[in-house]
Amino acid sequence: MTDNPKGWKPGARRKAKIDALAQAAGQVQDAGTVADTPGVSLIASAWRRLRRDRVFLIGLTITVLFLLVALFAPLLAPHDPTARLLLDKVRPQSNPIPGPEPGFPLGADNVGRDLLSRLIVGSRQTLLVCVFATLFSLIGGLILGTLAGAFGGWIDSVVMRFVDIMLSIPSLLLAFSVAAMAARPSQWTVILAISIAYLPIFARLLRGSMLAQRHSDHVLAARALGVKQAPIIFRHMLPNSLGPVIVQATLVLATAVIDAAALSFLGLGNPDDRQPEWGQMLGAAQKYIYDYPHLAFYPAACIILVAFGFTLMGESLREALDPKSRR
Amino acid sequence: MLRFIVRRLLQMVGVLFVLSLLLFIWLRMLPGGTVSAILGDRATPESRERLTKALGLDEPLYVQYWRYLKRALTGNFGASTGVVPGRDAFQIFIDRFPATIELSFFAILIAILLGIPLGYLAARRRASLFDNASVIVSLIGVAVPVFFLAFLLKYFFAVKLGWLPVSGRQSNIDATRVTNFFVLDGLMTREWDAAWDAFKHLILPAITLSTIPFAVIFRITRASVLEVLDEDFVRTAESKGLTNRIIRGRHVLRNALLPVITTVGLQVGGLLAGAILTESVFSFPGIGEALASAFSHRDYAVLQVLIMASAATFVIVNLIVDVLYAVVDPRVRTR
C-alpha cells in the first residue's frame, strides 16, 4: 500500500517526496511481511508493526524511564524528600523559596525540602494513582460490560441505563463530585474518583464489542458444539473484545495523571505532603507562581512528559490493533 | 424524524429524573455535610441540632427528596449555603450561565476554526513536516493540564506583558446589561468600549478552554479526511476527471465532516469540566467557578442545580447533534 493522498494531483516529485517522508516517519508499513506468513494473529501482526513504529517506541521509552525512576526512587533521590534541609535559607519575607545551590540542583520548596528529590520520589505516588485508577475502572467496566454484553436482555437494559446516567455528566466533573464526597481526602479517594469517572467508558466499549460477537460465527460454532455459556463468554468473546479496551486503558493512564493534578488543584487531592506527588506539588506551587514559576514548572513538565508518553503509546496501539490498518 | 426526537426527549427526561434522585442521595451522603460547612468544626452539639432541624436534614431521605421535588417543579431549588449565602440556588445558575455560554462559545469557535482546516491540511499533506508537527502539537496539547496552561497564559500575557486583563469578565461595571452576554450587550447598546473590554477578558480563558477540543477536533478531522480520501468514490471522481475543487468540496469534505459533527457535540458538552478549572484560574464568574466554590463549601443546593444543569446541557447537546447528523446524512434518516 503506497501512501498517496487522493483528490488532487501533486507532481511526481512531490509524490516521491511525500512517500519518502512517510517512510521516514515510519507510518507506512512494509506490505509484504505479514501477508507472506498466513494465519498471523492480530496481536502478532500488531507487534510486528509496533516494533518499527517510532511513535510507539518514543512512548515506550518515556514510560519505561518513568517506571524505572519510580521503582528506584529511593536510590536515585539525592536527599530525603521530607527532610527540611534548607530550612535555614527560607526567609518568609524576602525569599521564601531557596534557589539552586551545590547538592541541590533545583533548589528547595517553601519549607526547605529538596525539590529534585521530591520530584523523583513523587513519581511513585503518581504511578500508584494512575495505575490503580486505570485498573479499578478497567475491572469495573469489564464486569458491567461483560454482564450487559454477554447476557443482553433486561440485564443489558438495566446496566446500560445506569451507564448512560453516569455518561451524562462530563467525566472530570464526575471525578470532582466523587472526590468531594470524601471526608479525609487521600490518594485512595483520588484513585476512586478517577476510576469511577472512566468506568462507564470501559463498560460501553466492552458491551459494544461483546454484543457484536454474540451472533458472530465463532460464537455460534462454539454454541453448536455444546460449549457452555461461561467458557463461551470468557474464552471466546472476552479475549476478542479486549483490543479497544487495552487501547482505552493506555489513554486513561494519561488522563489519570492529568486529572489527579486537577483534583489537587481544586483542593480535593491528597493533602499529606509527606508523600510527595506531582499534582500536589503543582497545586501547592500556585501560591508562588508569579515570583517562583520554576516551582510549578518542574512538576508540570513531569506530568506533561508522562501523559505524553502514555498518549503516544495509546495512539500507536490503536492504529496497530485496528484491523482496518492491518496489512 | 419527529418520533425519533420525541422518543429521545422522553428518554432524556427519564435519565435526568434518575440522576436527580441519585444526586440527591449522594450529596447528602457527603461527610461533614452542610451543617459543619456552615458552623465550622467547633460548633456546639445544640447549635448543630438546631440548624439540622431548620434545614430539614433530620427527616428521612425520601421525605426530603419529595419536598425537594415539589419545590423544584415550581422553580425553587433551595437557598445557597456557601457560594453566595442566602441566594436562591437556581438564581445563581441564572446569574452565571451567560458567562459560561459566552466563554464556551468563543472556545469552541476557536477550536472549530483552527481544528477543521488544520486537520484537513494535515491529512492532505500526510506525513509531511506540517502533518507530523501538528499531530505532535495536538498530542502535547492533550497532555498539558488545563489549569497549568491557564497559569502560563495568565503569567505571560496578563502579568508580564500586561496586554490582557488578569481576571474577571469586564472592568467597566457601568455598562448597560441587556442579555448578560457582555460582548453582545456592548454591541447592542453601541457601547463599543464595553464590548471590547469584555472581549479582551474572554481571550485568555477562551484560548485555554479551547485547547482540548481543538486537539480532539483536529485529530478526528485528520483521521476522517484520510479515510475518505482512500474511498472508491473519490478514486472514481478523480478518474471521471472532475476538478479538484468539486472533489474536495463535494466528495471529500462532506463525507469527512460527519464524524466531526459528533465530536464537536461531545466536546461542547465536555467544556463544562474544563470550565471549572479555567474559570477558577481567571476568576471568571461563570458556572465553573461557582461549581469549584460549591465543592469547597459543600453547598448542596448549588451543587445539585449546577450538576443537573450541566448534565441536561450535555444530553440536550447530544440530542441536537444526533438530529443534525440525520439532517446532514441522508443514510441515517432512512434507517
Interface residues (C-beta under 8 A of the other chain):
Chain A: D3 P5 K6 G7 W8 K9 I18 L21 A22 A25 Q27 V28 R161 D164 I165 S168 I169 P170 S171 L172 L173 F176 S177 A180 M181 A182 A183 A254 I258 A261 A262 F265 L266 G267 L268 L282 Q286 I289 Y290 P293 A296 A300 I303 I304 L305 A307 F308 T311 L312 E315
Chain B: V15 L16 V18 L19 L22 W26 M29 L30 P31 G32 A123 R124 R125 R126 A127 S128 L129 N132 L139 I140 V142 A143 V144 P145 V146 F147 F148 F151 Y155 V159 L229 D230 V234 R235 E238 N244 I247 R248 H251 V252 G269 G270 L272 A273 G274 I276 L277 S280 L291 A292 F295 S296 R298 L303 I307 S310 A311 F314 V315
